Structure formats: structure tokens, C-alpha cells
Amino acid sequence: MGLFSFMKNSGEKSTGMSDDAKAKLMTDLINKYDLGVEGLRIEVKEDKAAVWGVVEQLKVKEKIVLTVGNVKGIAEVEDFMSVKETAEPEIESRFYTVKSGDSLSKISKEMYGDAMKYNAIFDANKPMLKDVNLIYPGQVLRIPEL
């Protein structure tokens, strides 16, 4: 994957935290979401985060990058994770940054040409999303291929 950009001023609150505390917050979120990563290591330096680990599927790797990048104060995530060789081949998802006035159905219409496919976006972003109506400007979402 590589280097990903995020909106620094949106996401999970981390205001006033040290870099080590931000890394711990990110690690705790990934563990809370039970994303299944071996050897997880996160380093934060100011507004940049780097993440290492091994996952079973590409979609898990993408969710981890989004979890790390959707923390307030993070502008870039450098991805050093790897997917196990035994994993089924997958197509990389597109990423979408939520704008003011967006909804999952509006994003679905723009990305897929069909507003009713919003559940594909919701499902692709679980467990980070818990409600189809709770997205915020600046949040970055996975948009899987259908």
C-alpha cells in the first residue's frame, strides 16, 4: 500500500496526547475492533503514524490503516504491514473522504451509481462504523469493489 493522507483535524480525539499515548490509543482501537493483526507496532511522530504487522486479508490491512488515520491529529499513515501469502487475492478498496452533507447513500450513488448500495460501504467499514447515519466530515471510508 504505502503512504496515505488524512484530514489532520478530524477523527477520534487525541488532543493534548503525547505521540506514545496516540500510538497506544490506536493500538487499543485496533484491539477493540478485533481486527486480527500479528506483531502490531505503531509509531507516531507529530502528525505522522507508521504501522507494522501481519494480517490474514487485505481488507483487514485497509481497516487498520483507516483506524490509525482517522485519529485526530494524524495527517499521514505509512503502511509497513504485510498480508500472509496464504490469503486469497483481493482487489484494493478505494478510499473516500467524507464531505459536509454526505451520507452513505449519497457516497454510494457517487461511487457505484446506486444509492441503495450504501450497505456495502457500511459493511466494509465495520466495526469502525456502528450506525449508517453516523459519519463525519474528514472521516476516510473504505469503498470496496462490488
Residue pairs with C-beta under 8 A, 6 or more apart in sequence:
1 61
1 62
1 65
1 79
1 81
1 92
2 78
2 79
3 76
3 77
3 78
3 79
4 65
4 69
4 76
4 77
4 78
4 79
4 95
4 140
5 75
5 76
6 69
6 70
6 74
6 75
6 76
6 77
6 97
6 138
6 140
7 75
7 97
7 137
7 138
7 140
8 47
8 72
8 73
8 74
8 75
9 72
9 73
9 138
10 70
10 72
10 136
10 137
10 138
10 139
11 69
11 70
11 71
11 72
11 73
11 74
11 138
11 139
12 25
12 29
12 70
12 71
12 72
13 72
14 21
14 22
14 25
14 71
14 72
14 73
14 74
15 72
15 73
17 25
17 73
19 43
19 44
19 45
19 46
20 44
22 44
22 49
22 71
22 73
22 74
23 42
23 43
23 44
23 49
25 71
26 42
26 44
26 49
26 51
26 67
26 68
26 71
27 40
27 42
29 67
29 71
30 37
30 40
30 64
30 67
30 68
33 63
33 67
33 127
33 128
34 127
35 55
35 60
35 63
35 64
35 67
36 55
36 56
36 60
37 53
37 54
37 55
37 60
37 64
37 81
38 53
38 54
38 55
39 52
39 53
39 54
40 51
40 52
40 53
40 64
41 51
41 52
41 53
42 49
42 50
42 51
42 52
42 68
43 49
43 50
44 50
44 74
47 73
47 74
47 75
47 76
48 74
48 75
48 76
48 77
48 78
49 68
49 69
49 71
49 74
49 76
49 77
49 78
50 77
50 78
50 80
51 64
51 65
51 68
51 77
51 78
51 79
51 80
51 81
52 80
52 81
53 64
53 81
53 82
54 81
54 82
54 83
54 84
55 61
55 64
55 81
55 82
55 83
55 84
56 83
56 84
56 87
57 83
57 87
57 88
57 90
58 83
58 87
58 90
58 92
59 90
59 93
59 124
59 142
59 144
61 79
61 81
61 83
62 92
62 93
62 95
62 142
63 125
63 128
63 142
64 81
65 77
65 79
65 81
66 95
66 125
66 128
66 140
66 141
66 142
67 128
68 74
68 77
69 76
69 77
69 140
70 128
70 139
70 140
91 144
91 145
93 124
93 142
93 143
93 144
93 145
94 111
94 142
94 143
95 140
95 141
95 142
95 143
96 107
96 111
96 140
96 141
96 143
97 138
97 139
97 140
97 141
98 107
98 135
98 136
98 137
98 138
98 139
98 140
98 141
99 137
100 137
102 135
102 137
103 118
103 133
103 135
104 118
104 119
104 121
104 122
104 132
104 135
105 115
105 116
105 118
106 115
107 118
107 121
107 141
107 143
108 114
108 115
108 116
108 117
108 118
108 120
108 121
109 115
111 121
111 143
112 120
112 146
117 146
118 132
119 132
120 144
120 146
121 141
121 142
121 143
121 144
122 129
122 132
124 141
124 142
124 143
124 144
125 141
125 142
129 135
129 141
135 141
